[in-house]
């Protein structure tokens, strides 16, 4: 997998996590642990993208 493909995959996953976080936070009874886990993964991806750039 080339570097551009890796960056694209990370950006796609970052966007998917945005959607998942939004969906979870708008539920009647949001799962705080799930939200925390999703945000932690999103931050890890952001850090990886920053390291690549």
Buried (B, 14 or more C-beta within 10 A) or exposed (E): EEEEEEBEEBEEBBEBBEEBBEEBEEEEEEEEEBBEBBBEBBEEBEEBBEEEE
